[in-house]
């Protein structure tokens, strides 16, 4: 029986997503803002959903928001995460008007609208993951 733990999947940045991952490695949550109409978007997309422009600026998010929803994960989507079960994934309404998904890192009871802060935490291989914690 093979007892070797499988490696976690790693992101493969593309020209479209590279600014996001570069920011994440620096602990910054980077969002796209349409340079034509100003609409903020997340995750990285080629076109603005409001005006269909391809012009984009990258902005640093405040990394603050409120809990929109959550789910407690009992089944690993990949075998490398099996020993971390269960864990809680939360959807956060960011101050910038978009949503982000991260892993909840607190024993504080979750509730809708709970003020939170987001931060990046690197795994053993240096891959950043988004962590969500209650606002202090």
C-alpha positions as CSV (number, residue, x, y, z in Angstrom):
1,X,0.0,0.0,0.0
2,X,1.3,3.4,-1.0
3,X,1.2,5.8,2.0
4,X,2.7,8.7,0.1
5,X,0.5,11.8,0.4
6,X,-0.4,13.2,-3.0
7,X,0.8,16.7,-3.8
8,X,-1.7,19.5,-3.7
9,X,-2.7,21.0,-7.0
10,X,-0.9,24.3,-7.8
11,X,-2.1,27.3,-9.8
12,X,-0.8,27.7,-13.3
13,X,-0.9,31.4,-13.9
14,X,-1.8,32.7,-17.3
15,X,-1.3,36.2,-18.7
16,X,-4.8,36.9,-17.5
17,X,-4.4,35.6,-14.0
18,X,-0.7,36.4,-13.4
19,X,-1.3,39.8,-11.6
20,X,-3.6,38.1,-9.2
21,X,-1.1,35.4,-8.3
22,X,1.8,37.8,-8.1
23,X,-0.2,39.9,-5.7
24,X,-1.2,36.8,-3.7
25,X,2.5,35.9,-3.2
26,X,3.0,39.3,-1.8
27,X,0.0,39.0,0.5
28,X,-2.2,41.3,-1.6
29,X,-5.6,40.6,-2.9
30,X,-5.6,42.1,-6.4
31,X,-8.9,42.8,-8.3
32,X,-9.5,43.9,-11.8
33,X,-11.2,47.2,-12.4
34,X,-12.5,48.1,-15.9
35,X,-10.5,51.1,-17.2
36,X,-13.4,52.1,-19.4
37,X,-16.4,52.1,-17.0
38,X,-14.9,51.5,-13.5
39,X,-16.7,48.2,-12.7
40,X,-14.7,46.0,-10.4
41,X,-14.5,42.2,-11.1
42,X,-13.2,39.1,-9.5
43,X,-12.0,36.4,-10.6
44,X,-9.9,37.7,-13.5
45,X,-11.9,37.9,-16.8
46,X,-11.1,39.0,-20.3
47,X,-14.0,41.3,-20.7
48,X,-16.0,43.7,-18.5
49,X,-19.5,42.3,-18.0
50,X,-20.9,45.8,-17.9
51,X,-19.4,47.4,-21.0
52,X,-17.5,44.6,-22.7
53,X,-14.2,46.5,-22.7
54,X,-10.9,44.7,-22.6
55,X,-9.2,47.6,-20.9
56,X,-8.3,46.7,-17.3
57,X,-6.5,48.2,-14.3
58,X,-5.4,46.0,-11.3
59,X,-6.2,47.4,-7.8
60,X,-5.3,46.2,-4.4
61,X,-8.4,45.2,-2.4
62,X,-9.0,46.4,1.2
63,X,-9.2,42.7,2.2
64,X,-12.2,43.5,4.3
65,X,-15.8,42.4,3.9
66,X,-18.7,40.4,5.4
67,X,-19.7,36.8,5.3
68,X,-22.2,36.1,2.5
69,X,-22.4,32.3,3.0
70,X,-20.4,29.3,3.9
71,X,-20.1,25.5,3.6
72,X,-18.4,22.9,5.7
73,X,-16.5,20.6,3.6
74,X,-16.6,16.9,4.6
75,X,-15.4,15.4,1.3
76,X,-12.1,16.4,-0.2
77,X,-12.2,17.6,-3.8
78,X,-8.6,16.3,-4.1
79,X,-6.9,13.5,-2.1
80,X,-4.2,15.9,-0.9
81,X,-6.8,17.7,1.3
82,X,-8.3,14.6,2.9
83,X,-6.3,14.9,6.2
84,X,-7.5,18.6,6.6
85,X,-11.2,17.6,6.8
86,X,-13.6,19.0,7.8
87,X,-12.9,22.7,6.8
88,X,-15.1,25.7,6.2
89,X,-15.1,27.6,3.0
90,X,-16.7,31.1,3.1
91,X,-18.0,33.5,0.5
92,X,-17.2,37.0,1.4
93,X,-18.8,40.2,0.1
94,X,-15.8,42.5,-0.3
95,X,-16.0,46.2,0.3
96,X,-15.1,46.7,-3.4
97,X,-18.5,45.1,-4.4
98,X,-17.3,41.7,-5.5
99,X,-17.2,38.3,-3.8
100,X,-14.2,36.1,-2.9
101,X,-13.9,32.6,-1.6
102,X,-11.6,31.6,1.2
103,X,-11.0,29.2,4.0
104,X,-12.3,30.2,7.4
105,X,-9.7,30.2,10.1
106,X,-11.4,30.7,13.5
107,X,-13.4,29.0,16.1
108,X,-15.7,32.1,16.3
109,X,-19.3,31.2,15.4
110,X,-20.1,32.1,11.8
111,X,-23.1,34.3,11.0
112,X,-24.3,36.1,7.9
113,X,-22.9,39.6,7.8
114,X,-20.0,38.9,10.2
115,X,-17.2,41.4,9.5
116,X,-14.1,39.7,8.3
117,X,-10.5,40.3,7.0
118,X,-8.8,38.3,4.3
119,X,-5.2,37.4,4.1
120,X,-3.0,35.0,2.2
121,X,-1.2,32.1,3.8
122,X,1.4,30.1,1.9
123,X,1.4,26.3,2.1
124,X,4.6,24.2,2.5
125,X,5.3,24.7,-1.2
126,X,4.8,28.5,-1.2
127,X,1.4,28.4,-2.9
128,X,-0.8,31.2,-1.5
129,X,-4.3,30.4,-0.2
130,X,-7.0,32.9,0.9
131,X,-7.7,32.8,4.6
132,X,-10.7,34.5,6.2
133,X,-10.8,35.6,9.8
134,X,-13.2,37.6,11.9
135,X,-12.5,41.4,12.1
136,X,-10.9,42.2,15.4
